[in-house]
Structure formats: structure tokens, C-alpha cells
């Protein structure tokens, strides 16, 4: 009986870990896309700041 319960628990844990991994991959892709688009905008603003005359 405990062997069946432990196997069921292991199967639930395995499924939960797979779902967590999928979710984290999607989040990482989203962050990478935002960072890529943000990097371009940031580099432009850095150049603007650099070329701005100082007081």
C-alpha cells in the first residue's frame, strides 16, 4: 500500500516539476524579449545623455 502511495506521490511531483520547468522557460523567453527591446531603447538614451552638453 505505501509503495503505491509513494509511486503516486512521485508521479505527482514529476508532473509538477515538468509544469514548473515549462512555466519558467516561458518566463525566461518573455524576459529575454523585453530585455532585447529594452536594450535598444536604453542604448539610444545613453547616447543621448553622452552627447548632451553639460552645464
C-alpha positions, -999 to +999 in steps of 0.1 A: +000+000+000+027+025+009+046+015-023+016+026-043+012+058-024+049+067-029+047+059-066+016+082-069+034+109-050+065+106-072+043+108-103+026+140-090+059+155-081+073+147-116+043+162-133+045+193-111+082+197-118+076+194-156+049+221-154+072+244-134+100+240-159+077+249-188+064+280-169+100+291-161+111+287-197+082+308-209+090+335-184+127+334-194+117+338-231+095+367-221+122+384-201+147+379-230+123+395-254+117+425-231+154+429-225+162+428-262+137+455-270+147+475-239+184+473-246+179+490-279+160+519-263+185+521-234+214+523-257+198+552-276+191+571-244+227+565-232+240+580-264+216+610-260+229+616-224+265+613-235+261+638-264+242+663-243+262+694-234+269+697-197+262+728-176 
